[in-house]
Amino acid sequence: MILLRPDCLVFKTPNGENIPCSVQEVSIELIGGTAVDCIDKELIQNAAMSVLHYFREELGRSSVTMAEFSEALEQALANLGFKIKPAQNQTQSDSSRVAETDLLRLAFQSGKGCELFFFGCLREEVRRKLNLSPEVLCFRGLRVCVKQLTGAKRWSRRCQSLNDQIVDYLRTCLTTETGGESCALVVS
């Protein structure tokens, strides 16, 4: 018998083949490109390693079907607060599961120093994206957005304060607008 690398399992394919493969690589493929962009790859790798540990150490297995691995990975990510269906089980496209917004675009629309307008635009953007019923809301470009709004060239205490206000505001908006339904929020 061939000794597997510590990060590998043998995956049983539907046509009867047994393929040894890294759980991290399989996880990224199963989740799909758009969701991987919104969730930290290290987080996905840690979830994959926990699934590996579950099968190897707790169940004493070194080979699994793709469906078994997929379900366990979905559960591990759900425990971390991400509701993501692995790609082989998806009925929706990746674009309908993840709603992305560029915060810098909203900052430019609001104008330099117009934080009040920005927060109004941000709430409307959250509402608009939630109408698409996504599983993940991604807001990108927080740091450059804050610098645009404050007019700062270097990061300062005022920048950090506004950064924290925006993140808190997004959390509040999401809680208020979803009415308790689960939707993951990613701000980077």
Backbone as ProteinMPNN parsed JSONL, in Angstrom:
{"seq_chain_A": "MILLRPDCLVFKTPNGENIPCSVQEVSIELIGGTAVDCIDKELIQNAAMSVLHYFREELGRSSVTMAEFSEALEQALANLGFKIKPAQNQTQSDSSRVAETDLLRLAFQSGKGCELFFFGCLREEVRRKLNLSPEVLCFRGLRVCVKQLTGAKRWSRRCQSLNDQIVDYLRTCLTTETGGESCALVVS", "coords_chain_A": {"N_chain_A": [[0.833, -1.178, 0.0], [0.475, 2.263, -0.73], [1.905, 4.996, 0.957], [0.156, 7.776, 2.041], [0.438, 11.354, 1.635], [0.44, 13.588, 4.454], [-1.601, 15.489, 4.167], [-3.52, 14.462, 2.495], [-6.296, 12.605, 1.132], [-7.877, 9.613, -0.102], [-9.915, 9.834, -2.787], [-12.97, 8.559, -3.793], [-14.28, 8.139, -6.899], [-17.359, 8.52, -8.826], [-17.225, 6.705, -10.964], [-15.766, 4.604, -9.998], [-13.002, 4.884, -9.635], [-10.086, 5.44, -7.61], [-8.633, 8.19, -6.293], [-5.842, 9.735, -5.029], [-5.569, 12.795, -3.339], [-4.843, 16.193, -2.364], [-6.594, 17.588, 0.352], [-6.985, 20.298, 0.584], [-6.747, 21.34, -2.013], [-8.89, 20.043, -3.264], [-10.992, 21.125, -1.795], [-11.006, 23.862, -2.517], [-11.641, 23.635, -5.196], [-14.191, 22.457, -4.991], [-15.714, 24.432, -3.695], [-15.73, 26.634, -5.435], [-14.901, 29.378, -7.636], [-15.769, 32.185, -7.192], [-16.728, 32.313, -4.544], [-14.426, 31.509, -3.2], [-12.832, 33.719, -3.628], [-13.987, 35.557, -1.942], [-13.87, 34.519, 0.601], [-11.366, 33.998, 2.962], [-8.546, 32.246, 1.886], [-6.954, 30.812, 3.636], [-8.7, 30.259, 5.701], [-10.44, 28.483, 4.409], [-8.619, 26.427, 3.91], [-8.034, 25.677, 6.547], [-10.543, 24.73, 7.35], [-10.737, 22.574, 5.599], [-8.636, 20.993, 6.542], [-9.645, 20.359, 9.047], [-11.763, 18.727, 8.322], [-10.333, 16.665, 7.131], [-8.993, 15.699, 9.422], [-11.216, 14.814, 10.864], [-12.162, 12.642, 9.243], [-9.858, 10.984, 9.125], [-8.797, 10.682, 11.82], [-10.994, 10.571, 13.664], [-12.914, 8.899, 12.426], [-11.299, 6.971, 11.358], [-10.705, 6.595, 8.648], [-9.282, 6.571, 5.371], [-10.121, 6.899, 2.855], [-12.702, 8.423, 0.985], [-15.914, 9.293, -0.408], [-16.6, 11.816, -2.898], [-18.972, 13.121, -2.34], [-19.344, 12.641, 0.419], [-17.124, 14.008, 1.478], [-17.684, 16.566, 0.55], [-20.102, 17.191, 1.899], [-19.197, 17.173, 4.575], [-17.326, 19.254, 4.492], [-18.992, 21.404, 3.866], [-20.473, 21.497, 6.239], [-18.426, 22.093, 8.096], [-17.663, 24.674, 7.253], [-20.095, 25.963, 7.666], [-20.209, 25.876, 10.436], [-18.34, 27.788, 10.94], [-19.642, 30.02, 10.219], [-20.259, 30.432, 7.537], [-22.392, 30.038, 4.889], [-22.249, 27.998, 2.52], [-22.701, 26.233, -0.392], [-21.08, 23.466, -1.697], [-19.632, 23.323, -5.002], [-20.473, 21.123, -6.638], [-23.006, 20.562, -5.74], [-24.536, 22.735, -6.283], [-27.329, 24.715, -7.241], [-27.696, 27.22, -7.94], [-25.95, 29.84, -9.688], [-22.484, 30.844, -9.174], [-22.348, 33.632, -9.154], [-24.843, 34.446, -8.251], [-24.838, 33.642, -5.663], [-22.946, 35.103, -4.314], [-22.688, 38.427, -3.526], [-21.061, 41.226, -4.564], [-19.463, 44.326, -3.689], [-17.82, 47.322, -4.486], [-16.268, 49.325, -2.307], [-14.787, 51.637, -2.68], [-15.846, 52.732, -4.996], [-18.352, 53.565, -4.053], [-17.467, 55.488, -2.254], [-16.337, 57.403, -3.989], [-18.662, 58.194, -5.304], [-19.96, 59.452, -3.223], [-18.299, 61.562, -2.552], [-15.383, 63.414, -1.47], [-14.862, 63.692, 1.968], [-17.548, 63.565, 2.567], [-19.011, 61.895, 4.51], [-21.539, 61.374, 5.616], [-23.25, 61.176, 3.398], [-22.085, 58.965, 2.283], [-22.681, 56.851, 4.105], [-25.44, 56.675, 3.794], [-25.586, 55.9, 1.09], [-24.306, 53.456, 1.363], [-26.1, 51.959, 2.944], [-28.256, 51.767, 1.143], [-27.02, 50.282, -0.85], [-26.561, 47.864, 0.494], [-29.223, 47.038, 0.873], [-30.012, 46.789, -1.821], [-28.305, 44.73, -2.721], [-29.094, 42.647, -1.025], [-31.602, 42.102, -1.991], [-31.078, 40.394, -4.029], [-30.854, 37.996, -2.838], [-28.369, 36.799, -1.75], [-25.854, 34.472, -0.522], [-23.516, 35.296, 0.521], [-22.293, 38.461, 1.323], [-20.038, 40.616, -0.048], [-17.813, 43.171, 0.624], [-15.459, 45.108, -0.758], [-12.254, 46.796, -0.675], [-12.013, 48.463, 1.589], [-9.979, 49.864, 3.022], [-8.843, 51.715, 1.123], [-11.137, 53.09, 0.541], [-11.743, 54.351, 2.992], [-9.522, 56.065, 3.185], [-10.048, 57.674, 0.978], [-12.467, 58.908, 1.725], [-11.687, 60.313, 4.043], [-9.691, 61.863, 3.046], [-7.067, 61.349, 3.516], [-3.559, 60.684, 3.204], [-1.932, 58.977, 4.511], [-2.427, 56.321, 6.852], [-4.324, 56.941, 9.721], [-5.406, 57.717, 13.146], [-7.95, 58.73, 12.878], [-8.665, 57.59, 10.451], [-8.689, 54.881, 11.218], [-10.777, 54.948, 13.049], [-12.987, 55.656, 11.403], [-12.916, 53.45, 9.71], [-13.624, 51.381, 11.526], [-16.197, 52.28, 12.159], [-17.532, 51.976, 9.711], [-17.462, 49.163, 9.344], [-18.934, 48.343, 11.625], [-21.353, 49.6, 10.991], [-22.082, 48.248, 8.641], [-22.503, 45.675, 9.696], [-24.673, 46.211, 11.403], [-26.597, 47.109, 9.543], [-26.91, 44.768, 8.012], [-27.933, 42.97, 9.916], [-30.324, 44.294, 10.575], [-31.651, 44.494, 8.08], [-31.883, 41.837, 7.163], [-33.451, 40.575, 8.988], [-32.88, 38.45, 10.737], [-32.344, 36.298, 9.055], [-29.805, 34.171, 7.692], [-26.812, 35.397, 6.364], [-23.667, 35.668, 5.155], [-21.119, 38.043, 5.902], [-18.495, 39.717, 4.409], [-15.818, 41.81, 4.712], [-13.287, 43.545, 3.268]], "CA_chain_A": [[0.0, 0.0, 0.0], [1.218, 3.514, -0.832], [1.716, 5.899, 2.077], [-0.36, 9.075, 1.609], [0.92, 12.56, 2.298], [-0.412, 13.89, 5.602], [-2.734, 16.363, 3.824], [-4.274, 13.814, 1.409], [-7.245, 11.505, 1.276], [-8.174, 8.949, -1.363], [-11.289, 10.162, -3.164], [-13.622, 7.576, -4.652], [-15.098, 8.799, -7.916], [-18.551, 7.742, -9.169], [-16.928, 5.629, -11.911], [-15.018, 3.543, -9.34], [-11.574, 5.183, -9.477], [-9.603, 5.967, -6.342], [-7.642, 9.211, -6.624], [-5.305, 10.464, -3.878], [-5.481, 14.233, -3.624], [-4.794, 17.099, -1.219], [-7.93, 18.06, 0.724], [-7.048, 21.743, 0.369], [-7.008, 21.557, -3.436], [-10.25, 19.588, -3.532], [-11.902, 22.083, -1.164], [-11.08, 25.079, -3.332], [-12.382, 23.266, -6.401], [-15.586, 22.208, -4.638], [-16.395, 25.669, -3.307], [-15.926, 27.466, -6.61], [-14.039, 30.554, -7.735], [-16.252, 33.438, -6.633], [-16.77, 32.2, -3.09], [-13.044, 31.454, -2.734], [-12.316, 35.079, -3.641], [-14.563, 36.314, -0.834], [-13.492, 33.9, 1.867], [-9.924, 33.848, 3.084], [-8.097, 30.899, 1.509], [-6.438, 30.14, 4.826], [-9.871, 29.757, 6.409], [-10.882, 27.301, 3.673], [-7.63, 25.382, 4.156], [-8.215, 25.192, 7.915], [-11.765, 23.92, 7.35], [-10.396, 21.317, 4.91], [-7.802, 20.188, 7.436], [-10.498, 19.82, 10.108], [-12.494, 17.622, 7.706], [-9.338, 15.597, 7.026], [-8.819, 15.15, 10.775], [-12.445, 14.092, 11.189], [-12.193, 11.345, 8.564], [-8.705, 10.147, 9.466], [-8.603, 10.395, 13.24], [-12.214, 10.203, 14.377], [-13.575, 7.775, 11.774], [-10.3, 5.984, 10.968], [-10.832, 6.336, 7.207], [-8.361, 7.314, 4.501], [-10.768, 7.113, 1.559], [-14.072, 8.929, 1.088], [-16.495, 9.723, -1.677], [-16.644, 13.274, -3.037], [-20.19, 13.576, -1.669], [-19.082, 12.638, 1.858], [-16.199, 15.102, 1.766], [-18.405, 17.799, 0.261], [-21.033, 17.437, 3.006], [-18.423, 17.49, 5.775], [-16.751, 20.585, 4.292], [-20.109, 22.341, 3.984], [-20.782, 21.603, 7.672], [-17.314, 22.787, 8.753], [-17.775, 26.098, 6.921], [-21.304, 26.458, 8.343], [-19.829, 26.083, 11.835], [-17.553, 29.026, 10.983], [-20.527, 31.122, 9.862], [-20.392, 30.59, 6.091], [-23.388, 29.141, 4.303], [-21.789, 27.82, 1.145], [-22.916, 24.905, -0.961], [-20.008, 23.105, -2.619], [-19.99, 23.52, -6.408], [-21.155, 20.0, -7.277], [-24.388, 20.524, -5.279], [-25.168, 24.027, -6.483], [-28.367, 24.903, -8.247], [-27.537, 28.6, -8.344], [-24.601, 30.14, -10.165], [-21.652, 31.513, -8.178], [-22.632, 35.059, -9.106], [-26.051, 34.707, -7.488], [-24.574, 33.299, -4.266], [-22.058, 36.099, -3.738], [-22.944, 39.786, -4.017], [-19.871, 42.022, -4.261], [-19.54, 45.776, -3.83], [-16.559, 48.045, -4.368], [-16.485, 50.458, -1.409], [-14.164, 52.831, -3.236], [-16.823, 53.308, -5.933], [-19.332, 54.287, -3.24], [-16.799, 56.671, -1.693], [-16.246, 58.398, -5.055], [-20.016, 58.7, -5.537], [-20.329, 60.318, -2.103], [-17.43, 62.74, -2.541], [-14.392, 63.488, -0.404], [-15.339, 64.37, 3.169], [-19.012, 63.468, 2.682], [-19.262, 60.614, 5.158], [-22.976, 61.164, 5.807], [-23.785, 60.678, 2.134], [-21.534, 57.626, 2.091], [-23.42, 55.872, 4.897], [-26.735, 56.51, 3.135], [-25.339, 55.069, -0.108], [-23.943, 52.118, 1.816], [-27.333, 51.265, 3.351], [-28.999, 51.452, -0.082], [-26.287, 49.2, -1.528], [-26.852, 46.631, 1.234], [-30.601, 46.661, 0.523], [-30.048, 46.353, -3.222], [-27.64, 43.425, -2.826], [-29.888, 41.639, -0.32], [-32.73, 41.756, -2.861], [-30.613, 39.304, -4.889], [-30.811, 36.814, -1.953], [-27.066, 36.127, -1.77], [-25.417, 33.777, 0.681], [-22.371, 36.055, 1.013], [-22.148, 39.856, 0.9], [-18.619, 40.992, -0.033], [-17.497, 44.583, 0.438], [-14.011, 45.174, -0.97], [-11.621, 48.103, -0.787], [-12.312, 49.274, 2.769], [-8.873, 50.766, 3.373], [-8.751, 52.83, 0.172], [-12.38, 53.832, 0.705], [-11.577, 55.203, 4.17], [-8.563, 57.121, 2.838], [-10.739, 58.588, 0.068], [-13.45, 59.681, 2.486], [-11.022, 61.228, 4.978], [-8.722, 62.684, 2.33], [-5.761, 61.059, 4.109], [-2.555, 59.989, 2.4], [-1.421, 57.936, 5.401], [-3.402, 55.799, 7.802], [-4.284, 57.674, 10.985], [-6.439, 57.314, 14.104], [-9.242, 59.083, 12.277], [-8.928, 56.537, 9.454], [-9.061, 53.655, 11.934], [-12.097, 55.17, 13.627], [-13.966, 55.557, 10.323], [-12.87, 52.039, 9.304], [-14.424, 50.627, 12.494], [-17.588, 52.724, 12.016], [-18.089, 51.369, 8.496], [-17.669, 47.741, 9.61], [-20.064, 48.253, 12.553], [-22.556, 50.002, 10.267], [-22.442, 47.13, 7.758], [-23.058, 44.606, 10.529], [-25.987, 46.659, 11.845], [-27.483, 47.088, 8.37], [-27.176, 43.384, 7.645], [-28.829, 42.424, 10.938], [-31.623, 44.964, 10.444], [-32.283, 44.224, 6.782], [-32.171, 40.416, 6.937], [-34.451, 40.117, 9.942], [-32.484, 37.187, 11.341], [-31.918, 35.3, 8.073], [-28.349, 34.121, 7.668], [-26.075, 35.841, 5.183], [-22.309, 35.972, 5.611], [-20.608, 39.36, 5.549], [-17.046, 39.765, 4.267], [-15.349, 43.173, 4.458], [-11.822, 43.517, 3.136]], "C_chain_A": [[0.877, 1.241, 0.0], [0.883, 4.402, 0.361], [1.289, 7.263, 1.548], [0.355, 10.213, 2.321], [-0.026, 12.889, 3.447], [-1.641, 14.738, 5.268], [-3.632, 15.765, 2.735], [-5.267, 12.776, 1.915], [-7.372, 10.839, -0.082], [-9.652, 9.21, -1.647], [-11.81, 9.122, -4.133], [-14.523, 8.317, -5.627], [-16.31, 7.925, -8.243], [-18.275, 6.585, -10.131], [-16.004, 4.552, -11.328], [-13.53, 3.785, -9.157], [-11.296, 5.677, -8.063], [-8.46, 6.914, -6.647], [-7.145, 9.876, -5.349], [-5.126, 11.934, -4.232], [-5.465, 15.022, -2.316], [-6.204, 17.618, -0.919], [-8.083, 19.558, 0.491], [-7.372, 22.055, -1.094], [-8.435, 21.168, -3.795], [-11.26, 20.588, -2.977], [-12.091, 23.327, -2.009], [-11.841, 24.803, -4.618], [-13.871, 23.083, -6.11], [-16.35, 23.499, -4.368], [-16.656, 26.548, -4.511], [-15.187, 28.781, -6.494], [-14.523, 31.791, -7.024], [-16.261, 33.398, -5.118], [-15.365, 32.171, -2.509], [-12.451, 32.855, -2.693], [-12.797, 35.872, -2.434], [-14.186, 35.769, 0.538], [-11.983, 33.706, 1.843], [-9.516, 32.404, 2.781], [-7.574, 30.12, 2.707], [-7.589, 29.555, 5.642], [-10.39, 28.489, 5.736], [-9.921, 26.142, 3.923], [-7.764, 24.807, 5.566], [-9.469, 24.326, 8.029], [-11.487, 22.563, 6.699], [-9.564, 20.412, 5.809], [-8.625, 19.615, 8.595], [-11.327, 18.643, 9.584], [-11.563, 16.411, 7.549], [-9.154, 14.905, 8.377], [-10.034, 14.312, 11.169], [-12.449, 12.706, 10.552], [-11.062, 10.429, 9.025], [-8.684, 9.717, 10.924], [-9.873, 9.901, 13.929], [-12.916, 8.998, 13.76], [-12.606, 6.683, 11.334], [-10.342, 5.627, 9.49], [-9.794, 7.157, 6.442], [-8.945, 7.503, 3.11], [-12.236, 7.471, 1.785], [-14.606, 9.207, -0.306], [-16.476, 11.248, -1.714], [-17.854, 13.842, -2.297], [-19.992, 13.649, -0.155], [-18.188, 13.809, 2.248], [-16.901, 16.442, 1.603], [-19.356, 18.167, 1.402], [-20.295, 17.84, 4.273], [-17.796, 18.883, 5.676], [-17.824, 21.658, 4.435], [-20.452, 22.565, 5.457], [-19.686, 22.358, 8.42], [-17.375, 24.289, 8.485], [-19.007, 26.717, 7.571], [-21.011, 26.734, 9.82], [-18.999, 27.354, 12.016], [-18.371, 30.234, 10.538], [-20.706, 31.352, 8.379], [-21.375, 29.551, 5.56], [-23.052, 29.011, 2.819], [-22.033, 26.388, 0.726], [-21.738, 24.608, -1.872], [-20.518, 23.047, -4.059], [-20.763, 22.356, -7.014], [-22.624, 19.925, -6.864], [-25.149, 21.8, -5.591], [-26.259, 23.967, -7.533], [-28.307, 26.333, -8.742], [-26.122, 28.788, -8.88], [-23.823, 30.829, -9.061], [-22.022, 32.975, -8.043], [-23.891, 35.367, -8.321], [-25.862, 34.377, -6.007], [-23.759, 34.374, -3.569], [-22.354, 37.454, -4.372], [-21.775, 40.666, -3.579], [-20.114, 43.504, -4.507], [-18.158, 46.364, -3.631], [-16.811, 49.291, -3.524], [-15.87, 51.743, -1.934], [-15.105, 53.525, -4.225], [-17.879, 54.111, -5.168], [-18.731, 55.557, -2.638], [-16.684, 57.773, -2.736], [-17.612, 59.009, -5.345], [-20.425, 59.691, -4.457], [-19.531, 61.61, -2.075], [-16.523, 62.751, -1.333], [-14.967, 64.274, 0.777], [-16.842, 64.286, 3.384], [-19.407, 62.12, 3.275], [-20.751, 60.332, 5.333], [-23.628, 60.63, 4.536], [-23.331, 59.238, 1.894], [-22.351, 56.578, 2.845], [-24.821, 55.638, 4.331], [-26.625, 55.635, 1.889], [-25.047, 53.628, 0.276], [-25.189, 51.325, 2.22], [-28.157, 50.869, 2.122], [-28.337, 50.3, -0.847], [-26.546, 47.864, -0.835], [-28.252, 46.14, 0.882], [-30.681, 46.096, -0.893], [-29.435, 44.964, -3.385], [-28.452, 42.327, -2.141], [-31.131, 41.244, -1.114], [-32.377, 40.622, -3.812], [-30.554, 37.973, -4.13], [-29.47, 36.087, -1.998], [-26.823, 35.359, -0.478], [-24.255, 34.528, 1.338], [-22.424, 37.464, 0.446], [-20.677, 40.222, 1.052], [-18.494, 42.492, -0.278], [-15.985, 44.687, 0.393], [-13.529, 46.618, -1.004], [-11.865, 49.023, 0.391], [-11.206, 50.296, 3.056], [-8.779, 51.963, 2.427], [-10.015, 53.692, 0.231], [-12.255, 54.826, 1.859], [-10.625, 56.352, 3.865], [-9.198, 58.143, 1.894], [-11.7, 59.491, 0.837], [-12.797, 60.7, 3.416], [-10.054, 62.173, 4.28], [-7.302, 62.457, 2.829], [-4.844, 60.358, 3.113], [-1.963, 58.829, 3.19], [-2.506, 57.547, 6.4], [-3.223, 56.502, 9.141], [-5.343, 57.131, 11.943], [-7.828, 57.625, 13.557], [-9.638, 58.038, 11.225], [-9.391, 55.261, 10.142], [-10.455, 53.775, 12.532], [-13.193, 55.032, 12.565], [-14.049, 54.122, 9.806], [-13.785, 51.21, 10.212], [-15.91, 50.997, 12.398], [-18.253, 52.062, 10.816], [-18.389, 49.891, 8.725], [-18.861, 47.552, 10.551], [-21.379, 48.583, 11.85], [-23.026, 48.889, 9.333], [-23.06, 45.986, 8.548], [-24.48, 44.954, 10.975], [-26.993, 46.615, 10.707], [-27.874, 45.664, 8.014], [-28.153, 42.749, 8.632], [-30.237, 42.993, 10.79], [-32.354, 44.533, 9.186], [-32.643, 42.759, 6.567], [-33.217, 39.882, 7.893], [-34.144, 38.754, 10.52], [-32.093, 36.103, 10.356], [-30.397, 35.327, 7.996], [-27.797, 34.524, 6.296], [-24.7, 36.236, 5.7], [-21.887, 37.341, 5.091], [-19.093, 39.29, 5.521], [-16.665, 41.192, 3.906], [-13.842, 43.116, 4.4], [-11.326, 44.784, 2.479]], "O_chain_A": [[1.915, 1.267, 0.662], [-0.283, 4.543, 0.731], [1.972, 7.845, 0.706], [0.817, 10.066, 3.452], [-1.192, 12.496, 3.407], [-2.624, 14.71, 6.008], [-4.419, 16.485, 2.121], [-5.091, 12.168, 2.971], [-7.016, 11.43, -1.101], [-10.524, 8.854, -0.854], [-11.189, 8.834, -5.155], [-15.428, 9.042, -5.214], [-16.297, 6.725, -7.97], [-19.001, 5.591, -10.124], [-15.515, 3.69, -12.058], [-12.852, 2.945, -8.566], [-12.163, 6.256, -7.41], [-7.435, 6.504, -7.194], [-7.927, 10.518, -4.647], [-4.597, 12.271, -5.292], [-6.0, 14.579, -1.3], [-6.922, 18.037, -1.828], [-9.187, 20.036, 0.23], [-8.182, 22.938, -1.377], [-9.11, 21.878, -4.54], [-12.273, 20.868, -3.619], [-13.215, 23.792, -2.194], [-12.605, 25.65, -5.081], [-14.715, 23.509, -6.899], [-17.505, 23.636, -4.771], [-17.722, 27.158, -4.597], [-14.884, 29.243, -5.394], [-13.743, 32.41, -6.3], [-15.84, 34.358, -4.473], [-15.124, 32.741, -1.445], [-11.647, 33.155, -1.81], [-12.093, 36.76, -1.953], [-14.19, 36.506, 1.524], [-11.407, 33.302, 0.833], [-10.069, 31.461, 3.346], [-7.737, 28.902, 2.779], [-7.459, 28.471, 6.21], [-10.742, 27.526, 6.417], [-10.353, 25.007, 4.124], [-7.627, 23.6, 5.764], [-9.462, 23.308, 8.722], [-11.944, 21.529, 7.186], [-9.768, 19.199, 5.832], [-8.342, 18.517, 9.074], [-11.568, 17.678, 10.309], [-11.962, 15.275, 7.804], [-9.159, 13.677, 8.46], [-9.891, 13.23, 11.74], [-12.707, 11.71, 11.228], [-11.278, 9.244, 9.282], [-8.568, 8.529, 11.227], [-9.838, 8.931, 14.686], [-13.457, 8.163, 14.484], [-13.034, 5.586, 10.973], [-10.05, 4.492, 9.114], [-9.472, 8.285, 6.816], [-8.351, 8.182, 2.272], [-12.911, 6.908, 2.646], [-13.842, 9.339, -1.263], [-16.351, 11.895, -0.675], [-17.774, 14.914, -1.697], [-20.424, 14.609, 0.482], [-18.457, 14.514, 3.221], [-16.73, 17.345, 2.422], [-19.409, 19.323, 1.82], [-20.726, 18.755, 4.974], [-17.743, 19.61, 6.667], [-17.592, 22.698, 5.051], [-20.695, 23.698, 5.873], [-19.986, 23.179, 9.287], [-17.162, 25.088, 9.396], [-18.968, 27.876, 7.985], [-21.508, 27.709, 10.384], [-18.956, 27.927, 13.105], [-17.852, 31.35, 10.486], [-21.258, 32.38, 7.987], [-21.204, 28.348, 5.759], [-23.504, 29.797, 1.985], [-21.621, 25.448, 1.406], [-21.422, 25.419, -2.743], [-21.689, 22.758, -4.301], [-21.644, 22.587, -7.842], [-23.419, 19.291, -7.558], [-26.308, 21.931, -5.196], [-26.147, 23.286, -8.552], [-28.801, 26.64, -9.827], [-25.217, 28.011, -8.575], [-24.416, 31.345, -8.114], [-22.012, 33.514, -6.936], [-24.005, 36.46, -7.766], [-26.667, 34.805, -5.179], [-23.869, 34.541, -2.355], [-22.281, 37.612, -5.59], [-21.524, 40.835, -2.386], [-20.864, 43.889, -5.404], [-17.419, 45.964, -2.732], [-17.492, 50.214, -3.972], [-16.381, 52.829, -1.661], [-15.155, 54.753, -4.285], [-18.254, 55.207, -5.586], [-19.409, 56.579, -2.526], [-16.902, 58.944, -2.427], [-17.713, 60.208, -5.603], [-21.145, 60.652, -4.727], [-20.03, 62.64, -1.624], [-16.846, 62.171, -0.296], [-15.491, 65.375, 0.609], [-17.355, 64.898, 4.321], [-20.057, 61.307, 2.618], [-21.183, 59.186, 5.214], [-24.466, 59.729, 4.597], [-24.08, 58.41, 1.376], [-22.679, 55.531, 2.287], [-25.33, 54.518, 4.385], [-27.45, 54.751, 1.657], [-25.483, 52.694, -0.396], [-25.315, 50.151, 1.875], [-28.694, 49.764, 2.065], [-29.021, 49.451, -1.418], [-26.729, 46.845, -1.501], [-28.444, 44.952, 0.622], [-31.323, 45.075, -1.138], [-29.978, 44.121, -4.098], [-28.495, 41.197, -2.627], [-31.658, 40.148, -0.92], [-33.267, 39.958, -4.344], [-30.239, 36.939, -4.718], [-29.432, 34.884, -2.256], [-27.502, 35.573, 0.527], [-24.032, 34.417, 2.543], [-22.58, 37.649, -0.761], [-20.128, 40.15, 2.152], [-19.006, 43.014, -1.268], [-15.304, 44.393, 1.376], [-14.286, 47.536, -1.318], [-11.92, 50.241, 0.221], [-11.492, 51.467, 3.306], [-8.65, 53.101, 2.879], [-9.954, 54.898, -0.008], [-12.614, 55.995, 1.724], [-10.89, 57.493, 4.245], [-8.922, 59.339, 1.994], [-11.733, 60.701, 0.617], [-13.291, 61.818, 3.564], [-9.64, 63.177, 4.861], [-6.423, 63.286, 2.59], [-5.286, 59.552, 2.294], [-1.543, 57.824, 2.616], [-3.379, 58.345, 6.741], [-2.103, 56.641, 9.634], [-6.083, 56.208, 11.606], [-8.768, 56.856, 13.759], [-10.804, 57.655, 11.128], [-10.359, 54.632, 9.715], [-11.225, 52.815, 12.523], [-14.206, 54.372, 12.796], [-15.137, 53.635, 9.498], [-14.614, 50.437, 9.733], [-16.777, 50.135, 12.537], [-19.405, 51.637, 10.896], [-19.456, 49.412, 8.342], [-19.709, 46.694, 10.305], [-22.395, 47.928, 12.083], [-24.223, 48.616, 9.241], [-24.044, 45.392, 8.107], [-25.378, 44.112, 10.934], [-28.115, 46.14, 10.883], [-29.042, 45.387, 7.743], [-29.095, 42.068, 8.225], [-31.223, 42.26, 10.872], [-33.549, 44.239, 9.228], [-33.607, 42.461, 5.863], [-33.814, 38.838, 7.632], [-35.061, 37.973, 10.772], [-31.558, 35.074, 10.768], [-29.773, 36.367, 8.208], [-28.246, 34.063, 5.246], [-24.597, 37.066, 6.604], [-22.252, 37.742, 3.986], [-18.47, 38.857, 6.49], [-17.137, 41.726, 2.902], [-13.188, 42.694, 5.354], [-10.122, 44.946, 2.281]]}, "name": "protein", "num_of_chains": 1, "seq": "MILLRPDCLVFKTPNGENIPCSVQEVSIELIGGTAVDCIDKELIQNAAMSVLHYFREELGRSSVTMAEFSEALEQALANLGFKIKPAQNQTQSDSSRVAETDLLRLAFQSGKGCELFFFGCLREEVRRKLNLSPEVLCFRGLRVCVKQLTGAKRWSRRCQSLNDQIVDYLRTCLTTETGGESCALVVS"}
